[in-house]
Amino acid sequence: MRVFLAGVSCVDVSDIRKDMAYFGRSYKKADVVVEVAGLSPQDVAVKVNEILSSRH
């Protein structure tokens, strides 16, 4: 299946796939996963702090 992204070159898509593969390996090793989509940087910091604090 081919996916076309408006305004994104084939080189960019290749780079995105490489990044997904690289970070996918790190993601599998993570002890904690924090969903931050749509959050402000301040809200991300608060959420990460809350989750890490609850683990100790």
N, CA, C and O atoms as a DFTB+ gen file, in Angstrom:
224 C
 N C O
     1  1       0.848      -1.178       0.000
     2  2       0.000       0.000       0.000
     3  2       0.887       1.232       0.000
     4  3       1.885       1.286       0.719
     5  1       0.528       2.214      -0.800
     6  2       1.263       3.466      -0.853
     7  2       0.439       4.557      -0.197
     8  3      -0.772       4.649      -0.397
     9  1       1.105       5.370       0.577
    10  2       0.450       6.489       1.231
    11  2       1.051       7.767       0.672
    12  3       2.273       7.903       0.608
    13  1       0.223       8.682       0.276
    14  2       0.691       9.949      -0.251
    15  2       0.310      11.058       0.710
    16  3      -0.848      11.182       1.110
    17  1       1.283      11.852       1.071
    18  2       1.059      12.965       1.973
    19  2       1.244      14.254       1.193
    20  3       2.298      14.477       0.599
    21  1       0.248      15.083       1.192
    22  2       0.317      16.338       0.450
    23  2       1.477      17.186       0.950
    24  3       1.602      17.441       2.148
    25  1       2.316      17.617       0.034
    26  2       3.429      18.504       0.382
    27  2       4.631      17.807       0.981
    28  3       5.567      18.478       1.417
    29  1       4.639      16.483       1.017
    30  2       5.756      15.747       1.598
    31  2       6.438      14.968       0.483
    32  3       5.797      14.190      -0.224
    33  1       7.744      15.182       0.329
    34  2       8.470      14.500      -0.734
    35  2       8.747      13.049      -0.361
    36  3       8.608      12.661       0.799
    37  1       9.137      12.257      -1.345
    38  2       9.479      10.851      -1.097
    39  2      10.649      10.735      -0.131
    40  3      10.706       9.813       0.683
    41  1      11.578      11.676      -0.227
    42  2      12.728      11.660       0.690
    43  2      12.242      11.864       2.117
    44  3      12.706      11.184       3.032
    45  1      11.325      12.783       2.314
    46  2      10.789      13.038       3.651
    47  2      10.081      11.800       4.196
    48  3      10.236      11.470       5.372
    49  1       9.316      11.119       3.365
    50  2       8.616       9.909       3.794
    51  2       9.625       8.842       4.186
    52  3       9.426       8.129       5.170
    53  1      10.694       8.727       3.433
    54  2      11.747       7.769       3.763
    55  2      12.362       8.093       5.124
    56  3      12.596       7.197       5.936
    57  1      12.618       9.358       5.365
    58  2      13.165       9.778       6.663
    59  2      12.190       9.491       7.789
    60  3      12.594       9.075       8.875
    61  1      10.908       9.711       7.536
    62  2       9.885       9.427       8.555
    63  2       9.882       7.944       8.887
    64  3       9.811       7.574      10.058
    65  1       9.958       7.097       7.881
    66  2       9.981       5.647       8.117
    67  2      11.214       5.236       8.910
    68  3      11.123       4.391       9.801
    69  1      12.362       5.822       8.598
    70  2      13.586       5.514       9.350
    71  2      13.434       5.928      10.810
    72  3      13.817       5.185      11.714
    73  1      12.873       7.116      11.039
    74  2      12.659       7.581      12.410
    75  2      11.704       6.656      13.157
    76  3      11.934       6.337      14.324
    77  1      10.635       6.225      12.492
    78  2       9.674       5.324      13.132
    79  2      10.341       4.006      13.516
    80  3      10.073       3.467      14.590
    81  1      11.198       3.487      12.658
    82  2      11.891       2.235      12.962
    83  2      12.846       2.427      14.140
    84  3      12.902       1.595      15.046
    85  1      13.588       3.518      14.120
    86  2      14.558       3.788      15.190
    87  2      13.848       3.974      16.531
    88  3      14.197       3.327      17.519
    89  1      12.863       4.851      16.562
    90  2      12.188       5.131      17.829
    91  2      11.282       3.989      18.256
    92  3      10.977       3.862      19.442
    93  1      10.846       3.163      17.328
    94  2      10.054       1.987      17.664
    95  2      10.823       1.033      18.556
    96  3      10.260       0.433      19.471
    97  1      12.116       0.896      18.285
    98  2      12.961       0.034      19.128
    99  2      13.069       0.603      20.536
   100  3      13.000      -0.142      21.514
   101  1      13.237       1.908      20.645
   102  2      13.314       2.545      21.960
   103  2      11.994       2.423      22.703
   104  3      11.970       2.172      23.908
   105  1      10.903       2.601      21.980
   106  2       9.567       2.529      22.567
   107  2       9.339       1.170      23.216
   108  3       8.740       1.089      24.289
   109  1       9.810       0.105      22.577
   110  2       9.631      -1.247      23.116
   111  2      10.397      -1.445      24.419
   112  3      10.019      -2.286      25.234
   113  1      11.468      -0.680      24.624
   114  2      12.291      -0.816      25.824
   115  2      11.810       0.064      26.979
   116  3      12.285      -0.083      28.105
   117  1      10.893       0.956      26.715
   118  2      10.465       1.940      27.715
   119  2       9.742       1.288      28.882
   120  3       8.960       0.355      28.702
   121  1      10.011       1.787      30.069
   122  2       9.301       1.356      31.270
   123  2       7.983       2.112      31.414
   124  3       7.031       1.617      32.019
   125  1       7.943       3.319      30.849
   126  2       6.778       4.189      30.983
   127  2       6.470       4.789      29.613
   128  3       7.374       5.181      28.875
   129  1       5.186       4.853      29.288
   130  2       4.744       5.510      28.063
   131  2       3.753       6.589      28.464
   132  3       2.813       6.326      29.214
   133  1       3.958       7.800      27.968
   134  2       3.096       8.923      28.307
   135  2       2.505       9.478      27.017
   136  3       3.243       9.881      26.118
   137  1       1.194       9.499      26.924
   138  2       0.513      10.061      25.760
   139  2       0.483      11.583      25.912
   140  3      -0.100      12.098      26.866
   141  1       1.106      12.303      24.983
   142  2       1.224      13.752      25.098
   143  2       0.603      14.493      23.920
   144  3       0.717      15.716      23.827
   145  1      -0.048      13.770      23.030
   146  2      -0.645      14.412      21.852
   147  2      -1.634      15.491      22.281
   148  3      -2.515      15.252      23.107
   149  1      -1.474      16.673      21.712
   150  2      -2.398      17.766      21.976
   151  2      -2.143      18.538      23.252
   152  3      -2.859      19.494      23.548
   153  1      -1.135      18.143      24.013
   154  2      -0.843      18.844      25.261
   155  2       0.184      19.944      25.040
   156  3       1.033      19.847      24.154
   157  1       0.101      20.976      25.843
   158  2       1.104      22.041      25.809
   159  2       2.375      21.522      26.480
   160  3       2.324      20.535      27.214
   161  1       3.518      22.175      26.237
   162  2       4.748      21.742      26.909
   163  2       4.610      21.717      28.434
   164  3       5.130      20.817      29.094
   165  1       3.914      22.701      28.983
   166  2       3.705      22.740      30.434
   167  2       2.880      21.546      30.893
   168  3       3.201      20.921      31.904
   169  1       1.818      21.225      30.155
   170  2       0.972      20.085      30.512
   171  2       1.728      18.765      30.378
   172  3       1.514      17.842      31.163
   173  1       2.609      18.678      29.384
   174  2       3.432      17.475      29.226
   175  2       4.326      17.299      30.446
   176  3       4.434      16.200      30.991
   177  1       4.962      18.378      30.872
   178  2       5.848      18.307      32.037
   179  2       5.091      17.853      33.273
   180  3       5.580      17.014      34.030
   181  1       3.910      18.397      33.481
   182  2       3.090      18.027      34.644
   183  2       2.710      16.550      34.570
   184  3       2.829      15.822      35.555
   185  1       2.256      16.117      33.406
   186  2       1.810      14.729      33.247
   187  2       2.960      13.747      33.457
   188  3       2.800      12.741      34.149
   189  1       4.120      14.036      32.861
   190  2       5.281      13.163      33.032
   191  2       5.688      13.120      34.504
   192  3       5.978      12.048      35.035
   193  1       5.712      14.259      35.155
   194  2       6.076      14.327      36.572
   195  2       5.114      13.502      37.414
   196  3       5.546      12.763      38.298
   197  1       3.823      13.618      37.153
   198  2       2.815      12.847      37.907
   199  2       3.025      11.344      37.746
   200  3       2.983      10.594      38.721
   201  1       3.249      10.917      36.511
   202  2       3.411       9.483      36.251
   203  2       4.691       8.956      36.895
   204  3       4.686       7.889      37.509
   205  1       5.781       9.700      36.756
   206  2       7.037       9.245      37.357
   207  2       6.972       9.270      38.876
   208  3       7.530       8.386      39.527
   209  1       6.310      10.251      39.449
   210  2       6.175      10.332      40.911
   211  2       5.348       9.174      41.458
   212  3       5.615       8.679      42.553
   213  1       4.354       8.747      40.706
   214  2       3.492       7.662      41.171
   215  2       4.196       6.301      41.125
   216  3       3.726       5.342      41.737
   217  1       5.297       6.216      40.416
   218  2       6.026       4.952      40.296
   219  2       6.991       4.714      41.459
   220  3       7.545       3.621      41.573
   221  1       7.203       5.689      42.305
   222  2       8.167       5.532      43.412
   223  2       7.471       5.489      44.734
   224  3       8.122       5.362      45.771
